C-alpha cells in the first residue's frame, strides 16, 4: 500500500440568538489536494510458459484506490448545520 498523505479542512461559523439558542454552520473538505493512494498493487512478477520464466511488466503498479472508511480516497466536501438549544 502507498503512503497516505491527506489534508482535511473545516470552517465553522457560530451564531447565537435569543440568549440560549445557537446555530453552527459547517463546511468540510476531505483530501483537499485530491491525492490518490493506491490500496492494491500488481504482485505477479513472472509468468511460467512451457518451462520458461518470463518477467511481466507492471509489477508494483497500483490497481485499486478504494479507501477506508468510505470506499474512496477522492476529494469530498460536505455542508452541515447544528441547532443548539
C-alpha positions as CSV (number, residue, x, y, z in Angstrom):
1,X,0.0,0.0,0.0
2,X,1.2,3.5,-0.8
3,X,2.0,6.1,1.9
4,X,-1.1,8.2,2.6
5,X,-0.9,12.0,2.7
6,X,-4.1,13.8,3.3
7,X,-5.1,17.3,4.3
8,X,-8.6,18.0,5.6
9,X,-10.2,21.3,6.3
10,X,-13.2,22.6,8.3
11,X,-14.8,26.0,8.5
12,X,-17.4,26.8,11.2
13,X,-19.5,29.8,11.8
14,X,-21.4,30.0,15.1
15,X,-24.5,32.2,15.6
16,X,-26.2,32.8,18.9
17,X,-29.7,34.2,19.3
18,X,-32.4,34.6,22.0
19,X,-29.8,34.2,24.7
20,X,-29.7,30.4,24.8
21,X,-30.1,29.2,21.2
22,X,-27.4,28.8,18.7
23,X,-26.8,27.7,15.1
24,X,-23.5,26.3,13.8
25,X,-22.8,26.2,10.0
26,X,-20.0,23.9,8.9
27,X,-18.2,23.3,5.7
28,X,-15.7,20.4,5.5
29,X,-13.4,19.2,2.7
30,X,-11.6,15.9,2.9
31,X,-8.4,15.1,0.9
32,X,-8.2,18.8,-0.1
33,X,-5.4,18.2,-2.7
34,X,-7.0,15.1,-4.1
35,X,-4.0,12.8,-3.7
36,X,-4.6,9.3,-4.8
37,X,-3.2,6.5,-2.6
38,X,-3.1,3.0,-4.1
39,X,-4.6,0.4,-1.9
40,X,-3.6,-2.6,-4.1
41,X,-0.7,-3.3,-6.5
42,X,0.2,-5.8,-9.1
43,X,2.2,-8.6,-7.4
44,X,2.8,-11.1,-10.2
45,X,6.4,-10.5,-11.4
46,X,6.9,-13.6,-13.6
47,X,4.9,-16.0,-15.8
48,X,5.9,-19.6,-16.5
49,X,5.1,-20.8,-20.0
50,X,6.5,-24.1,-21.4
51,X,9.0,-24.3,-18.6
52,X,10.4,-20.8,-19.3
53,X,10.1,-17.9,-16.8
54,X,9.3,-14.5,-18.4
55,X,9.2,-11.2,-16.5
56,X,5.9,-9.4,-16.6
57,X,5.7,-5.6,-16.9
58,X,3.9,-3.5,-14.3
59,X,4.9,-5.2,-11.0
60,X,4.2,-2.8,-8.2
61,X,1.8,-0.6,-10.3
62,X,-1.4,0.4,-8.5
63,X,-4.6,-1.4,-9.4
64,X,-7.1,0.0,-6.9
65,X,-7.6,3.1,-4.8
66,X,-10.5,2.3,-2.6
67,X,-10.1,3.7,0.9
68,X,-11.3,3.1,4.4
69,X,-13.8,4.1,5.8
70,X,-15.9,5.4,2.9
71,X,-14.8,3.3,-0.1
72,X,-12.8,6.0,-1.9
73,X,-9.9,8.4,-1.3
74,X,-11.2,11.0,-3.7
75,X,-11.7,14.6,-2.6
76,X,-15.1,15.2,-0.9
77,X,-16.9,18.1,0.6
78,X,-19.9,18.5,2.8
79,X,-22.0,21.1,4.4
80,X,-23.8,20.7,7.7
81,X,-25.6,22.7,10.4
82,X,-26.4,22.1,14.0
83,X,-29.1,23.8,16.1
84,X,-28.2,24.2,19.8
85,X,-30.9,24.6,22.4
